[in-house]
Protein backbone atom coordinates (compact mmCIF):
# COMPACT_ATOMS: atom_id res chain seq x y z
CA UNK A 1 0.00 0.00 0.00
CA UNK A 2 2.88 2.40 0.70
CA UNK A 3 4.08 2.03 -2.89
CA UNK A 4 0.57 2.64 -4.24
CA UNK A 5 0.16 5.75 -2.10
CA UNK A 6 3.49 7.03 -3.44
CA UNK A 7 2.11 6.56 -6.96
CA UNK A 8 -0.91 8.59 -5.82
CA UNK A 9 1.38 11.53 -4.96
CA UNK A 10 2.54 11.00 -1.37
CA UNK A 11 6.15 10.75 -0.27
CA UNK A 12 7.39 7.56 1.36
CA UNK A 13 7.16 8.99 4.88
CA UNK A 14 3.74 10.52 4.18
CA UNK A 15 2.45 7.16 2.98
CA UNK A 16 3.86 5.40 6.06
CA UNK A 17 2.39 7.90 8.52
CA UNK A 18 -1.00 8.03 6.78
CA UNK A 19 -1.34 4.22 6.77
CA UNK A 20 -0.55 4.04 10.48
CA UNK A 21 -3.08 6.80 11.20
CA UNK A 22 -5.77 4.88 9.32
CA UNK A 23 -5.26 2.02 11.80
CA UNK A 24 -5.58 4.35 14.81
CA UNK A 25 -8.52 6.41 16.06
CA UNK A 26 -6.46 9.22 17.62
CA UNK A 27 -2.80 9.40 18.52
CA UNK A 28 -0.29 11.96 19.66
CA UNK A 29 2.66 12.97 17.54
CA UNK A 30 5.20 11.45 19.92
CA UNK A 31 3.35 8.12 20.08
CA UNK A 32 3.01 8.12 16.30
CA UNK A 33 6.77 8.73 16.04
CA UNK A 34 7.42 5.62 18.14
CA UNK A 35 4.92 3.59 16.15
CA UNK A 36 6.36 4.52 12.76
CA UNK A 37 10.00 4.50 13.85
CA UNK A 38 10.47 7.97 12.41
CA UNK A 39 12.31 10.80 14.15
CA UNK A 40 9.94 12.99 16.18
CA UNK A 41 10.69 16.16 14.23
CA UNK A 42 10.31 14.29 10.93
CA UNK A 43 6.96 12.91 12.10
CA UNK A 44 5.63 16.40 12.91
CA UNK A 45 6.83 17.76 9.54
CA UNK A 46 5.08 14.91 7.76
CA UNK A 47 1.90 15.52 9.77
CA UNK A 48 1.98 19.21 8.79
CA UNK A 49 2.27 18.23 5.12
CA UNK A 50 -0.61 15.76 5.39
CA UNK A 51 -2.77 18.37 7.12
CA UNK A 52 -2.12 20.76 4.20
CA UNK A 53 -3.16 17.99 1.80
CA UNK A 54 -6.38 17.45 3.73
CA UNK A 55 -5.44 13.91 4.72
CA UNK A 56 -4.97 14.47 8.46
CA UNK A 57 -6.98 16.33 11.08
CA UNK A 58 -6.41 16.87 14.78
CA UNK A 59 -8.14 17.78 18.04
CA UNK A 60 -6.73 19.14 21.27
CA UNK A 61 -7.63 17.25 24.42
CA UNK A 62 -6.28 18.23 27.84
CA UNK A 63 -3.66 20.37 26.17
CA UNK A 64 -2.44 17.56 23.90
CA UNK A 65 -2.78 17.52 20.14
CA UNK A 66 -4.19 14.22 18.88
CA UNK A 67 -4.05 13.33 15.19
CA UNK A 68 -6.32 11.16 13.04
CA UNK A 69 -6.55 10.26 9.37
CA UNK A 70 -9.08 11.97 7.12
CA UNK A 71 -11.04 9.93 4.58
CA UNK A 72 -9.06 8.45 1.64
CA UNK A 73 -11.40 10.26 -0.78
CA UNK A 74 -9.45 13.41 0.10
CA UNK A 75 -6.62 12.04 -2.04
CA UNK A 76 -8.68 13.27 -4.99
CA UNK A 77 -8.88 16.86 -3.73
CA UNK A 78 -5.55 18.09 -5.21
CA UNK A 79 -6.38 16.45 -8.55
CA UNK A 80 -9.81 18.08 -8.62
CA UNK A 81 -8.33 21.48 -7.78
CA UNK A 82 -5.70 21.07 -10.51
CA UNK A 83 -8.35 19.96 -13.01
CA UNK A 84 -10.52 23.00 -12.21
CA UNK A 85 -7.52 25.31 -12.56
CA UNK A 86 -6.47 23.80 -15.90
CA UNK A 87 -10.03 24.16 -17.22
CA UNK A 88 -9.84 27.91 -16.57
CA UNK A 89 -6.33 28.04 -18.09
CA UNK A 90 -7.09 26.30 -21.40
CA UNK A 91 -9.30 29.10 -22.88
CA UNK A 92 -6.57 31.64 -22.08
CA UNK A 93 -3.95 29.50 -23.80
CA UNK A 94 -6.22 28.99 -26.81
CA UNK A 95 -6.46 32.76 -27.17
CA UNK A 96 -2.67 33.00 -27.26
CA UNK A 97 -2.17 30.16 -29.76
CA UNK A 98 -1.65 31.36 -33.31
CA UNK A 99 -4.15 29.72 -35.65
CA UNK A 100 -2.78 29.05 -39.15
CA UNK A 101 -4.62 30.89 -41.92
CA UNK A 102 -4.90 27.79 -44.07
CA UNK A 103 -5.27 24.22 -42.86
CA UNK A 104 -2.40 22.04 -43.95
CA UNK A 105 -3.88 19.22 -45.99
CA UNK A 106 -0.80 17.69 -47.62
CA UNK A 107 2.06 16.03 -45.76
CA UNK A 108 5.21 14.42 -47.12
CA UNK A 109 7.36 11.81 -45.38
CA UNK A 110 10.75 10.82 -46.79
CA UNK A 111 13.31 8.16 -45.99
CA UNK A 112 13.19 5.30 -43.51
CA UNK A 113 12.66 7.65 -40.57
CA UNK A 114 9.78 9.26 -42.43
CA UNK A 115 8.27 5.82 -43.03
CA UNK A 116 8.59 5.10 -39.31
CA UNK A 117 6.88 8.38 -38.43
CA UNK A 118 4.03 7.68 -40.84
CA UNK A 119 3.60 4.15 -39.41
CA UNK A 120 3.46 5.58 -35.88
CA UNK A 121 0.80 8.11 -36.98
CA UNK A 122 -1.30 5.21 -38.27
CA UNK A 123 -0.87 3.51 -34.90
CA UNK A 124 -2.31 6.59 -33.16
CA UNK A 125 -5.66 6.23 -34.93
CA UNK A 126 -8.69 5.76 -32.71
CA UNK A 127 -9.69 2.23 -31.78
CA UNK A 128 -11.91 0.54 -34.39
CA UNK A 129 -10.74 2.91 -37.13
CA UNK A 130 -10.90 1.50 -40.66
CA UNK A 131 -7.85 1.29 -42.91
CA UNK A 132 -8.06 0.04 -46.50
CA UNK A 133 -4.76 -0.68 -48.24
CA UNK A 134 -4.56 -1.18 -52.00
CA UNK A 135 -1.60 -2.56 -53.92
CA UNK A 136 0.35 -3.46 -50.78
CA UNK A 137 3.82 -4.79 -51.64
CA UNK A 138 4.99 -6.07 -48.25
CA UNK A 139 8.32 -4.30 -48.79
CA UNK A 140 8.00 -2.47 -45.50
CA UNK A 141 9.02 -5.72 -43.80
CA UNK A 142 12.32 -5.59 -45.65
CA UNK A 143 13.05 -1.86 -45.37
CA UNK A 144 12.03 -1.74 -41.67
CA UNK A 145 12.87 -5.35 -40.83
CA UNK A 146 12.61 -5.08 -37.04
CA UNK A 147 10.35 -2.05 -36.63
CA UNK A 148 7.54 -2.93 -39.03
CA UNK A 149 6.34 -6.32 -37.67
CA UNK A 150 5.92 -4.97 -34.16
CA UNK A 151 4.18 -1.74 -35.17
CA UNK A 152 1.87 -3.37 -37.73
CA UNK A 153 0.89 -6.10 -35.29
CA UNK A 154 -0.03 -3.42 -32.72
CA UNK A 155 -2.06 -1.52 -35.32
CA UNK A 156 -4.01 -4.63 -36.33
CA UNK A 157 -5.12 -5.11 -32.73
CA UNK A 158 -6.94 -1.77 -32.60
CA UNK A 159 -8.00 -1.04 -36.18
CA UNK A 160 -10.08 -2.79 -38.84
CA UNK A 161 -7.70 -3.41 -41.73
CA UNK A 162 -8.37 -4.76 -45.22
CA UNK A 163 -5.46 -5.32 -47.58
CA UNK A 164 -5.35 -5.86 -51.33
CA UNK A 165 -1.81 -6.95 -52.06
CA UNK A 166 0.21 -7.69 -55.17
CA UNK A 167 0.94 -11.37 -55.80
CA UNK A 168 4.62 -11.04 -54.83
CA UNK A 169 3.62 -9.96 -51.32
CA UNK A 170 2.89 -13.63 -50.59
CA UNK A 171 6.65 -14.08 -50.36
CA UNK A 172 6.94 -11.53 -47.51
CA UNK A 173 5.98 -11.57 -43.84
CA UNK A 174 2.62 -10.16 -44.86
CA UNK A 175 1.27 -13.68 -45.25
CA UNK A 176 1.65 -14.14 -41.47
CA UNK A 177 -0.53 -11.14 -40.62
CA UNK A 178 -3.86 -11.83 -38.97
CA UNK A 179 -5.72 -9.48 -41.28
CA UNK A 180 -8.23 -9.60 -44.13
CA UNK A 181 -6.00 -9.95 -47.19
CA UNK A 182 -6.84 -10.44 -50.85
CA UNK A 183 -4.43 -10.61 -53.76
CA UNK A 184 -4.25 -9.06 -57.19
CA UNK A 185 -3.62 -11.26 -60.25
CA UNK A 186 0.00 -12.33 -60.70
CA UNK A 187 0.51 -10.17 -63.78
CA UNK A 188 -0.53 -6.99 -61.95
CA UNK A 189 2.50 -5.29 -60.38
CA UNK A 190 2.85 -1.75 -59.08
CA UNK A 191 5.35 -0.12 -56.74
CA UNK A 192 2.90 2.42 -55.29
CA UNK A 193 0.68 1.50 -52.34
CA UNK A 194 -2.46 3.47 -51.46
CA UNK A 195 -3.85 3.69 -47.91
CA UNK A 196 -7.34 5.07 -47.24
CA UNK A 197 -8.32 6.00 -43.68
CA UNK A 198 -10.76 8.58 -42.38
CA UNK A 199 -10.60 11.63 -44.65
CA UNK A 200 -7.04 10.84 -45.71
CA UNK A 201 -5.38 9.06 -48.61
CA UNK A 202 -1.70 8.16 -48.44
CA UNK A 203 0.42 7.24 -51.45
CA UNK A 204 3.43 5.19 -50.44
CA UNK A 205 6.43 4.09 -52.50
CA UNK A 206 8.82 1.90 -50.54
CA UNK A 207 12.33 1.71 -51.93
CA UNK A 208 15.70 2.25 -50.25
CA UNK A 209 14.51 5.85 -49.78
CA UNK A 210 10.75 5.59 -49.10
CA UNK A 211 8.37 8.39 -50.03
CA UNK A 212 4.88 8.89 -48.56
CA UNK A 213 2.46 11.65 -49.56
CA UNK A 214 -0.66 12.10 -47.40
CA UNK A 215 -3.62 14.10 -48.69
CA UNK A 216 -6.46 15.09 -46.36
CA UNK A 217 -9.64 15.48 -48.39
CA UNK A 218 -13.02 13.85 -47.80
CA UNK A 219 -13.83 14.03 -51.52
CA UNK A 220 -10.62 12.25 -52.54
CA UNK A 221 -10.91 9.71 -49.71
CA UNK A 222 -14.52 8.87 -50.63
CA UNK A 223 -13.54 8.38 -54.29
CA UNK A 224 -10.66 6.04 -53.47
CA UNK A 225 -12.87 4.19 -51.01
CA UNK A 226 -15.33 3.39 -53.82
CA UNK A 227 -12.46 2.17 -56.02
CA UNK A 228 -11.22 -0.02 -53.19
CA UNK A 229 -14.65 -1.58 -52.63
CA UNK A 230 -14.84 -2.49 -56.33
CA UNK A 231 -11.38 -4.10 -56.27
CA UNK A 232 -12.13 -5.90 -52.99
CA UNK A 233 -15.14 -7.62 -54.54
CA UNK A 234 -13.09 -8.80 -57.53
CA UNK A 235 -9.92 -10.00 -55.80
CA UNK A 236 -9.34 -13.48 -54.44
CA UNK A 237 -9.20 -14.00 -50.67
CA UNK A 238 -5.85 -15.19 -49.31
CA UNK A 239 -5.39 -18.93 -48.90
C-alpha positions as CSV (number, residue, x, y, z in Angstrom):
1,X,0.0,0.0,0.0
2,X,2.9,2.4,0.7
3,X,4.1,2.0,-2.9
4,X,0.6,2.6,-4.2
5,X,0.2,5.8,-2.1
6,X,3.5,7.0,-3.4
7,X,2.1,6.6,-7.0
8,X,-0.9,8.6,-5.8
9,X,1.4,11.5,-5.0
10,X,2.5,11.0,-1.4
11,X,6.2,10.7,-0.3
12,X,7.4,7.6,1.4
13,X,7.2,9.0,4.9
14,X,3.7,10.5,4.2
15,X,2.4,7.2,3.0
16,X,3.9,5.4,6.1
17,X,2.4,7.9,8.5
18,X,-1.0,8.0,6.8
19,X,-1.3,4.2,6.8
20,X,-0.5,4.0,10.5
21,X,-3.1,6.8,11.2
22,X,-5.8,4.9,9.3
23,X,-5.3,2.0,11.8
24,X,-5.6,4.3,14.8
25,X,-8.5,6.4,16.1
26,X,-6.5,9.2,17.6
27,X,-2.8,9.4,18.5
28,X,-0.3,12.0,19.7
29,X,2.7,13.0,17.5
30,X,5.2,11.5,19.9
31,X,3.3,8.1,20.1
32,X,3.0,8.1,16.3
33,X,6.8,8.7,16.0
34,X,7.4,5.6,18.1
35,X,4.9,3.6,16.1
36,X,6.4,4.5,12.8
37,X,10.0,4.5,13.9
38,X,10.5,8.0,12.4
39,X,12.3,10.8,14.1
40,X,9.9,13.0,16.2
41,X,10.7,16.2,14.2
42,X,10.3,14.3,10.9
43,X,7.0,12.9,12.1
44,X,5.6,16.4,12.9
45,X,6.8,17.8,9.5
46,X,5.1,14.9,7.8
47,X,1.9,15.5,9.8
48,X,2.0,19.2,8.8
49,X,2.3,18.2,5.1
50,X,-0.6,15.8,5.4
51,X,-2.8,18.4,7.1
52,X,-2.1,20.8,4.2
53,X,-3.2,18.0,1.8
54,X,-6.4,17.5,3.7
55,X,-5.4,13.9,4.7
56,X,-5.0,14.5,8.5
57,X,-7.0,16.3,11.1
58,X,-6.4,16.9,14.8
59,X,-8.1,17.8,18.0
60,X,-6.7,19.1,21.3
61,X,-7.6,17.3,24.4
62,X,-6.3,18.2,27.8
63,X,-3.7,20.4,26.2
64,X,-2.4,17.6,23.9
65,X,-2.8,17.5,20.1
66,X,-4.2,14.2,18.9
67,X,-4.0,13.3,15.2
68,X,-6.3,11.2,13.0
69,X,-6.6,10.3,9.4
70,X,-9.1,12.0,7.1
71,X,-11.0,9.9,4.6
72,X,-9.1,8.4,1.6
73,X,-11.4,10.3,-0.8
74,X,-9.5,13.4,0.1
75,X,-6.6,12.0,-2.0
76,X,-8.7,13.3,-5.0
77,X,-8.9,16.9,-3.7
78,X,-5.5,18.1,-5.2
79,X,-6.4,16.5,-8.5
80,X,-9.8,18.1,-8.6
81,X,-8.3,21.5,-7.8
82,X,-5.7,21.1,-10.5
83,X,-8.3,20.0,-13.0
84,X,-10.5,23.0,-12.2
85,X,-7.5,25.3,-12.6
86,X,-6.5,23.8,-15.9
87,X,-10.0,24.2,-17.2
88,X,-9.8,27.9,-16.6
89,X,-6.3,28.0,-18.1
90,X,-7.1,26.3,-21.4
91,X,-9.3,29.1,-22.9
92,X,-6.6,31.6,-22.1
93,X,-3.9,29.5,-23.8
94,X,-6.2,29.0,-26.8
95,X,-6.5,32.8,-27.2
96,X,-2.7,33.0,-27.3
97,X,-2.2,30.2,-29.8
98,X,-1.6,31.4,-33.3
99,X,-4.2,29.7,-35.6
100,X,-2.8,29.1,-39.1
101,X,-4.6,30.9,-41.9
102,X,-4.9,27.8,-44.1
103,X,-5.3,24.2,-42.9
104,X,-2.4,22.0,-44.0
105,X,-3.9,19.2,-46.0
106,X,-0.8,17.7,-47.6
107,X,2.1,16.0,-45.8
108,X,5.2,14.4,-47.1
109,X,7.4,11.8,-45.4
110,X,10.7,10.8,-46.8
111,X,13.3,8.2,-46.0
112,X,13.2,5.3,-43.5
113,X,12.7,7.6,-40.6
114,X,9.8,9.3,-42.4
115,X,8.3,5.8,-43.0
116,X,8.6,5.1,-39.3
117,X,6.9,8.4,-38.4
118,X,4.0,7.7,-40.8
119,X,3.6,4.2,-39.4
120,X,3.5,5.6,-35.9
121,X,0.8,8.1,-37.0
122,X,-1.3,5.2,-38.3
123,X,-0.9,3.5,-34.9
124,X,-2.3,6.6,-33.2
125,X,-5.7,6.2,-34.9
126,X,-8.7,5.8,-32.7
127,X,-9.7,2.2,-31.8
128,X,-11.9,0.5,-34.4
129,X,-10.7,2.9,-37.1
130,X,-10.9,1.5,-40.7
131,X,-7.8,1.3,-42.9
132,X,-8.1,0.0,-46.5
133,X,-4.8,-0.7,-48.2
134,X,-4.6,-1.2,-52.0
135,X,-1.6,-2.6,-53.9
136,X,0.4,-3.5,-50.8
137,X,3.8,-4.8,-51.6
138,X,5.0,-6.1,-48.3
139,X,8.3,-4.3,-48.8
140,X,8.0,-2.5,-45.5
141,X,9.0,-5.7,-43.8
142,X,12.3,-5.6,-45.7
143,X,13.1,-1.9,-45.4
144,X,12.0,-1.7,-41.7
145,X,12.9,-5.3,-40.8
146,X,12.6,-5.1,-37.0
147,X,10.4,-2.1,-36.6
148,X,7.5,-2.9,-39.0
149,X,6.3,-6.3,-37.7
150,X,5.9,-5.0,-34.2
151,X,4.2,-1.7,-35.2
152,X,1.9,-3.4,-37.7
153,X,0.9,-6.1,-35.3
154,X,0.0,-3.4,-32.7
155,X,-2.1,-1.5,-35.3
156,X,-4.0,-4.6,-36.3
157,X,-5.1,-5.1,-32.7
158,X,-6.9,-1.8,-32.6
159,X,-8.0,-1.0,-36.2
160,X,-10.1,-2.8,-38.8
161,X,-7.7,-3.4,-41.7
162,X,-8.4,-4.8,-45.2
163,X,-5.5,-5.3,-47.6
164,X,-5.4,-5.9,-51.3
165,X,-1.8,-6.9,-52.1
166,X,0.2,-7.7,-55.2
167,X,0.9,-11.4,-55.8
168,X,4.6,-11.0,-54.8
169,X,3.6,-10.0,-51.3
170,X,2.9,-13.6,-50.6
171,X,6.7,-14.1,-50.4
172,X,6.9,-11.5,-47.5
173,X,6.0,-11.6,-43.8
174,X,2.6,-10.2,-44.9
175,X,1.3,-13.7,-45.2
176,X,1.7,-14.1,-41.5
177,X,-0.5,-11.1,-40.6
178,X,-3.9,-11.8,-39.0
179,X,-5.7,-9.5,-41.3
180,X,-8.2,-9.6,-44.1
181,X,-6.0,-9.9,-47.2
182,X,-6.8,-10.4,-50.9
183,X,-4.4,-10.6,-53.8
184,X,-4.2,-9.1,-57.2
185,X,-3.6,-11.3,-60.3
186,X,0.0,-12.3,-60.7
187,X,0.5,-10.2,-63.8
188,X,-0.5,-7.0,-61.9
189,X,2.5,-5.3,-60.4
190,X,2.9,-1.7,-59.1
191,X,5.4,-0.1,-56.7
192,X,2.9,2.4,-55.3
193,X,0.7,1.5,-52.3
194,X,-2.5,3.5,-51.5
195,X,-3.9,3.7,-47.9
196,X,-7.3,5.1,-47.2
197,X,-8.3,6.0,-43.7
198,X,-10.8,8.6,-42.4
199,X,-10.6,11.6,-44.6
200,X,-7.0,10.8,-45.7
201,X,-5.4,9.1,-48.6
202,X,-1.7,8.2,-48.4
203,X,0.4,7.2,-51.4
204,X,3.4,5.2,-50.4
205,X,6.4,4.1,-52.5
206,X,8.8,1.9,-50.5
207,X,12.3,1.7,-51.9
208,X,15.7,2.3,-50.3
209,X,14.5,5.9,-49.8
210,X,10.7,5.6,-49.1
211,X,8.4,8.4,-50.0
212,X,4.9,8.9,-48.6
213,X,2.5,11.7,-49.6
214,X,-0.7,12.1,-47.4
215,X,-3.6,14.1,-48.7
216,X,-6.5,15.1,-46.4
217,X,-9.6,15.5,-48.4
218,X,-13.0,13.8,-47.8
219,X,-13.8,14.0,-51.5
220,X,-10.6,12.2,-52.5
221,X,-10.9,9.7,-49.7
222,X,-14.5,8.9,-50.6
223,X,-13.5,8.4,-54.3
224,X,-10.7,6.0,-53.5
225,X,-12.9,4.2,-51.0
226,X,-15.3,3.4,-53.8
227,X,-12.5,2.2,-56.0
228,X,-11.2,0.0,-53.2
229,X,-14.7,-1.6,-52.6
230,X,-14.8,-2.5,-56.3
231,X,-11.4,-4.1,-56.3
232,X,-12.1,-5.9,-53.0
233,X,-15.1,-7.6,-54.5
234,X,-13.1,-8.8,-57.5
235,X,-9.9,-10.0,-55.8
236,X,-9.3,-13.5,-54.4
237,X,-9.2,-14.0,-50.7
238,X,-5.9,-15.2,-49.3
239,X,-5.4,-18.9,-48.9
